[in-house]
Amino acid sequence: MLLRTADPFRDIDRLAGQLLGTTNRPAVMPMDAWREGDVFQIEFDLPGISRESIELDVERNVLTVRAERVPRNGDWEMLASERPRGVFSRQLVLGDNLDLERIEARYDAGVLRLSIPVAERAKPRRIEVAGVEDTTEQRAAIEA
């Protein structure tokens, strides 16, 4: 005889983890982000999505990535369905120190890679310090 005890809370946790993902394993569009020199790199996993269905929008400093995995149509019976389908969207708030006018996007083998350069105004720069003798010479030139 098989005895099974039902725990509705465990079942709800399992279902929520499958639908919403967890902090260790997001449900859709997992991403990695890192900095290489003066460029931020972001990669999104989008397997099974055509390049034409990917949309990238930037409004102010919010980057929105939207993609669609179209369900298959046909005269067949689904035996297992574990891959999410439909429209996926993810938004990232980007810092003011990035040049959002020069974002580059490439899609290859199910991975969308964005390269976002650091803005020139955010890069470190050297400022010359004028000495007292420099200002004295400038005053003399102005008075003359």
C-alpha positions in Angstrom: 0.0 0.0 0.0 1.3 3.4 -1.0 0.7 6.3 1.4 1.1 9.8 0.2 0.6 12.8 2.3 -0.3 16.0 0.5 1.4 19.2 1.5 -0.4 22.1 -0.3 2.3 24.6 0.7 5.1 22.5 -0.8 3.1 22.2 -4.0 2.4 26.0 -4.1 6.2 26.7 -3.5 7.1 24.3 -6.3 4.6 25.9 -8.7 5.7 29.4 -7.9 9.3 28.4 -8.4 8.5 27.0 -11.9 6.5 30.1 -12.9 8.4 32.9 -11.4 11.9 31.4 -11.0 14.1 31.8 -8.0 17.0 34.1 -7.3 19.3 31.2 -8.3 17.5 30.3 -11.5 15.3 33.0 -13.1 12.3 31.7 -15.1 13.1 33.6 -18.3 15.9 35.6 -19.8 18.8 35.0 -17.4 21.6 37.5 -17.8 25.2 38.1 -17.0 26.8 41.5 -16.8 30.4 42.6 -16.4 32.9 45.4 -17.2 35.7 45.1 -19.7 37.8 48.2 -19.5 35.6 51.1 -20.6 32.7 48.9 -21.9 30.0 47.2 -20.0 28.9 43.8 -21.4 25.5 42.3 -20.8 24.5 38.8 -22.1 20.9 37.4 -22.1 20.1 33.8 -22.8 17.4 33.6 -25.4 17.5 30.1 -26.9 14.9 29.3 -29.6 14.1 33.0 -30.3 14.5 34.4 -33.7 16.6 37.6 -34.1 13.7 39.4 -35.7 11.5 39.1 -32.6 14.0 40.8 -30.3 13.3 44.5 -29.5 15.6 46.8 -27.6 14.4 50.2 -26.4 16.1 52.9 -24.3 14.1 55.6 -22.7 16.1 57.9 -20.4 18.3 55.5 -18.6 16.0 52.4 -18.7 16.9 49.6 -21.2 14.0 47.3 -22.1 14.7 43.9 -23.8 11.6 42.2 -25.3 11.6 38.9 -27.1 9.0 36.4 -28.2 9.2 32.6 -28.5 6.3 31.7 -30.7 4.4 28.5 -29.9 4.5 25.8 -32.5 1.3 25.2 -34.4 0.4 21.9 -36.1 -1.6 18.7 -36.0 0.2 17.0 -33.1 -0.2 16.3 -29.4 2.1 17.9 -26.9 3.7 15.3 -24.7 5.9 17.6 -22.5 6.0 21.3 -22.3 8.7 22.7 -20.0 10.0 25.6 -22.1 8.2 28.9 -21.6 6.6 30.5 -24.6 5.2 33.9 -25.4 6.6 37.4 -24.9 9.4 38.0 -22.4 10.5 41.3 -21.2 13.2 42.6 -18.9 14.1 46.1 -17.9 17.5 47.4 -16.6 18.1 50.8 -15.0 21.5 51.9 -16.4 23.7 54.5 -14.7 24.3 58.0 -16.0 27.9 57.2 -16.6 27.1 55.0 -19.7 26.9 56.2 -23.3 23.4 55.0 -24.3 23.7 56.5 -27.8 26.4 54.0 -28.7 24.9 50.6 -27.5 25.9 47.7 -29.8 23.8 44.5 -29.9 24.7 41.1 -31.4 22.7 37.9 -31.4 24.4 34.6 -31.9 23.6 31.0 -30.9 20.8 32.0 -28.6 22.8 34.7 -26.8 22.1 38.4 -27.0 25.1 40.5 -26.2 25.0 44.2 -25.5 28.1 46.4 -25.4 27.6 49.7 -23.7 30.6 52.1 -23.6 31.3 54.3 -20.6 30.5 57.9 -21.4 33.4 60.3 -22.1 32.3 62.6 -19.3 32.5 59.7 -16.8 36.0 58.6 -17.7 38.9 59.8 -15.5 40.8 62.8 -16.9 43.8 64.8 -15.9 43.4 68.4 -15.0 46.4 70.7 -15.4 47.2 72.8 -12.3 48.3 76.4 -13.1 51.0 78.0 -11.1 51.2 81.6 -9.8 53.7 82.5 -12.5 51.2 81.4 -15.2 48.5 83.7 -13.9 51.0 86.7 -13.6 52.0 86.3 -17.3 48.4 86.1 -18.3 47.5 89.3 -16.4 50.4 91.1 -18.1 49.2 89.9 -21.5 45.6 91.0 -20.8 46.7 94.5 -19.5 48.9 95.1 -22.5 
